[in-house]
């Protein structure tokens, strides 16, 4: 079972919500290139609130993702487009229904 994950909450500045959404949508292609990323989801919680949930084969995969292109892009835009730093938390998946 895949039990290593990340959950990120991202709050955009109101005037930049569309740009943050576009960044998260375009990041899917980068996630597809990460061999150790098992699942990757970006989602919208509200007008300016977004999130990312992803799972990994192991801790090495999670660390590779945290040091990868998606995280770098998020940190690059943070000062300009986000209301604050992303809240990124390491999580343990307790149970999952997989295809």
N, C-alpha and C positions, 0 to 999 in steps of 0.2 A: 504493500500500500504506500501511496505517496502521502507523507505526513509533514513535509517541510514547506512552509509558505511565507508569504508577505502580504500584508494588508496596508495600503497607503490611502490616506485621506488628503485631498488636495482642495484648497479653497482659492478660487480665482478672484482677482479684483473684478468688480462688476463689469467694468468697461472692457475686460479682456477675456470674459468667459468663452466667447466663440473661438478665440485663438487657442485657449487651453483645450477645448474640446477637439479642435483640429489636430493639435499635437498628440493627444491621447489616441485619436483614431489612426493617425499615421504611424504611431509607435507599434502597431500590430505587426507590421512587416519586420521591424527589428526583433520583436519577440519571436517571430517564426524562425529567425536565424540563430537563436540561442538553443543549442542542442540539449542543454540541461534544464531548460524551462519546459515543464510538462503542460501546464495550462496558464493562460494569461487572459485576464478580462479587464477592460476599462469600463467604467460606468459613471452615470450622472445621478447624483442624489438630490439635487435641487438646482435652482437657477445658476448658482456660482459654485456649487459643491460637487466634486468629482472623487472618484476613487479608482484604485487598481488592486486586483487580487490575483496572485499568481502562486503556482506550486512548482516544486523542484524535486529532482530525483534524490537530492541529499543536500547537506550543508554546503558542500563545495559549489553546487549549482546555484544555491541562494546567494552565496558570496560573489560568484562570478556575475550574477545579475546585478547585484548592488554596485558592482564596479564596472558595469557595462554601459552601453550607449544610451539606453533609455533613462537610467538614473542620471547620467551626465547631462542629458538634454533637459531633464526636469530641474536639476540644480542650476543650470544655465539660465533658464527662464524665470526662476523663482523670484529674484529681486524685482523684475519688471512686471510680470504678469500675475503673480500670486499675492494673496493677502498676507501670507506668512509662509514659513518653511513647511514643506510637506510633512505630515505626520506618518512616518513609515515604521511599521511594527513587524517584527518577526513573530510568526505564529506557528503553532503546531496544529495540524488538521487531525481531528479526532475520528471523524468518519466521513465517508464520501461515497456517492453513487456515481460510478463511472460507466461510460458506454461499454 
